[in-house]
Amino acid sequence: MENFEQKIPELISAQAIQDKVKEMGRQITKDYSNRYPLRIIGALKGCFVFMADLIKCIDLPVKVDFMEISSYGDAMESSGNVKIIKDLSHDIAGENVLIAEDIIDTGLTLNHTIAMLHTRNPKSIAVASLLIKNEKQQLKYPAKYIGFEIEDKFVVGYGLDYKGYMRNMPYIGVVTESDQLDLFDNLEAEKE
């Protein structure tokens, strides 16, 4: 297979991402140094690369859990219809919760998630997101830790995907033309 990464221009380099994640980890360590317990909840599936790197940069004992809440499916934009695919495995009552997000687009899914988590009586809830599209976001609960603000463009890599592909790119790339995705559309068509 041809090198698919060559088709997707770099928006944020792997080194810039690692530097920013370390910075976020230092700030979270400082902010939570006297606040236990800290549970980091990953918003699957896109968060897993970011979250794995982030927790290694937090110099505190942390607990980890995951949720999978979808409003995208295979689409490039949120549908606004939110459904829980995988719920938390542990009770969060009395815990400080930090939600790790790969990207905040409109924030509608995150608004729904935070409102639901508040009903479970955590001590606090905050959000750490690698990316945010400020011009589109409609957050009721502002993100406390933000890696990069980006324009309203379709991005992939470092956990972000198109139809499940490209999560393994080490950088964040921007899709500038629809034919950049043809390779992955063709792979999907071959499955049928």
C-alpha positions as CSV (number, residue, x, y, z in Angstrom):
1,M,0.0,0.0,0.0
2,E,1.3,3.5,-0.8
3,N,2.4,5.7,2.1
4,F,-0.9,7.3,3.1
5,E,0.8,9.8,5.4
6,Q,2.3,11.5,2.3
7,K,-1.2,12.4,1.2
8,I,-2.2,14.3,4.4
9,P,-0.4,17.6,5.0
10,E,0.9,18.1,8.5
11,L,-0.9,20.7,10.6
12,I,0.7,20.0,14.0
13,S,4.0,18.1,14.2
14,A,4.6,15.1,16.4
15,Q,7.2,17.1,18.4
16,A,4.9,20.0,19.0
17,I,2.2,17.6,20.2
18,Q,4.6,15.9,22.7
19,D,5.8,19.3,24.0
20,K,2.2,20.5,24.5
21,V,1.2,17.2,26.2
22,K,4.1,17.5,28.6
23,E,3.1,21.1,29.4
24,M,-0.5,20.1,30.0
25,G,0.7,17.3,32.3
26,R,2.8,19.6,34.4
27,Q,-0.1,22.0,34.8
28,I,-2.5,19.2,35.8
29,T,0.1,17.9,38.3
30,K,0.3,21.4,39.8
31,D,-3.5,21.9,39.9
32,Y,-4.3,18.5,41.4
33,S,-1.3,18.1,43.8
34,N,-3.6,18.3,46.9
35,R,-6.8,17.0,45.4
36,Y,-7.3,13.2,45.5
37,P,-8.5,11.0,44.1
38,L,-8.0,12.0,40.5
39,R,-9.8,9.8,37.9
40,I,-9.0,10.5,34.2
41,I,-11.8,9.4,31.9
42,G,-11.0,8.9,28.3
43,A,-13.6,9.7,25.7
44,L,-13.1,6.8,23.3
45,K,-12.0,6.1,20.7
46,G,-10.1,9.1,19.6
47,C,-8.6,10.0,23.0
48,F,-6.5,6.8,23.5
49,V,-3.3,8.1,22.0
50,F,-3.5,11.5,23.7
51,M,-4.6,10.1,27.0
52,A,-1.8,7.5,27.1
53,D,0.7,10.2,26.6
54,L,-1.0,12.6,29.0
55,I,-1.1,10.3,32.0
56,K,2.6,9.6,31.6
57,C,3.2,13.3,32.1
58,I,1.1,13.7,35.2
59,D,3.3,13.2,38.3
60,L,0.4,12.0,40.6
61,P,-1.3,8.8,41.3
62,V,-4.3,8.6,38.9
63,K,-7.1,6.2,38.2
64,V,-8.2,5.6,34.6
65,D,-11.6,4.7,33.1
66,F,-13.2,5.0,29.6
67,M,-16.5,5.9,28.1
68,E,-17.5,5.7,24.5
69,I,-20.1,8.2,23.5
70,S,-20.8,8.7,19.8
71,S,-22.4,11.4,17.8
72,Y,-20.3,11.0,14.6
73,G,-20.5,7.4,13.4
74,D,-18.4,7.4,10.2
75,A,-19.3,11.0,9.4
76,M,-16.9,14.0,9.3
77,E,-19.2,16.2,11.5
78,S,-21.2,15.5,14.6
79,S,-24.8,14.5,14.1
80,G,-25.9,15.8,17.4
81,N,-27.5,12.5,18.3
82,V,-25.6,11.3,21.3
83,K,-25.5,7.6,22.4
84,I,-23.5,5.8,25.1
85,I,-21.7,2.8,23.6
86,K,-19.6,2.0,26.6
87,D,-20.2,3.4,30.1
88,L,-17.8,3.8,33.0
89,S,-16.6,0.7,34.8
90,H,-16.2,2.4,38.2
91,D,-18.2,4.8,40.4
92,I,-16.9,8.4,40.4
93,A,-18.8,9.7,43.4
94,G,-16.5,11.9,45.5
95,E,-13.7,11.8,42.9
96,N,-12.1,14.6,40.9
97,V,-12.7,13.8,37.3
98,L,-10.7,14.9,34.3
99,I,-12.1,14.1,30.9
100,A,-9.5,13.5,28.3
101,E,-10.8,14.5,24.8
102,D,-9.0,14.3,21.5
103,I,-10.9,17.2,19.9
104,I,-13.8,19.5,20.8
105,D,-15.7,20.4,17.7
106,T,-19.1,21.8,18.6
107,G,-18.9,20.4,22.2
108,L,-22.5,19.2,22.1
109,T,-21.4,15.6,22.9
110,L,-19.2,16.8,25.7
111,N,-22.0,18.9,27.2
112,H,-24.2,15.8,27.3
113,T,-21.4,13.7,28.8
114,I,-20.6,16.3,31.6
115,A,-24.3,16.8,32.5
116,M,-24.6,13.0,32.8
117,L,-21.5,12.7,34.9
118,H,-22.6,15.4,37.3
119,T,-25.6,13.2,38.2
120,R,-23.0,10.6,39.6
121,N,-21.8,13.1,42.3
122,P,-18.1,13.6,41.5
123,K,-16.2,16.1,43.6
124,S,-15.3,18.0,40.4
125,I,-15.2,17.7,36.7
126,A,-12.7,19.3,34.3
127,V,-11.8,18.8,30.7
128,A,-8.4,18.4,29.0
129,S,-8.6,18.5,25.2
130,L,-5.8,18.2,22.8
131,L,-7.6,20.3,20.1
132,I,-10.5,22.7,20.1
133,K,-12.3,24.5,17.3
134,N,-13.2,27.7,19.0
135,E,-15.3,29.1,16.1
136,K,-17.7,26.2,16.3
137,Q,-17.7,25.2,20.0
138,Q,-20.9,25.6,22.1
139,L,-19.5,24.4,25.4
140,K,-21.6,25.0,28.5
141,Y,-18.6,23.8,30.6
142,P,-15.4,25.4,29.3
143,A,-12.3,23.1,28.8
144,K,-9.7,23.9,31.5
145,Y,-6.7,22.4,29.6
146,I,-6.4,23.0,25.9
147,G,-3.5,21.9,23.7
148,F,-4.1,23.7,20.4
149,E,-6.9,25.9,19.0
150,I,-7.4,25.0,15.4
151,E,-9.6,26.3,12.5
152,D,-12.7,24.5,11.5
153,K,-11.0,21.9,9.3
154,F,-11.2,18.1,9.2
155,V,-8.1,16.7,10.9
156,V,-6.8,13.2,11.4
157,G,-3.9,11.5,13.1
158,Y,-2.7,11.1,16.7
159,G,-5.9,9.2,17.5
160,L,-8.2,11.1,15.2
161,D,-9.7,9.1,12.4
162,Y,-11.6,8.9,9.2
163,K,-13.8,5.8,9.1
164,G,-11.4,4.2,11.7
165,Y,-8.2,4.8,9.7
166,M,-5.3,7.2,10.2
167,R,-5.3,7.1,14.1
168,N,-1.7,5.8,13.9
169,M,-0.2,8.9,12.2
170,P,2.2,10.5,14.7
171,Y,1.2,14.0,13.8
172,I,-2.1,15.9,13.2
173,G,-2.8,16.3,9.5
174,V,-5.4,18.3,7.8
175,V,-7.6,17.0,5.0
176,T,-7.6,19.7,2.4
177,E,-9.2,17.8,-0.5
178,S,-11.8,15.0,-0.6
179,D,-9.6,12.8,-2.8
180,Q,-7.1,12.5,0.0
181,L,-9.6,10.1,1.6
182,D,-10.3,8.0,-1.5
183,L,-7.7,5.4,-0.4
184,F,-9.7,4.7,2.7
185,D,-13.1,4.9,1.0
186,N,-11.7,2.3,-1.4
187,L,-10.6,0.0,1.4
188,E,-14.1,0.2,2.9
189,A,-15.6,-0.6,-0.5
190,E,-13.4,-3.7,-0.8
191,K,-14.8,-5.0,2.5
192,E,-18.3,-5.1,1.0
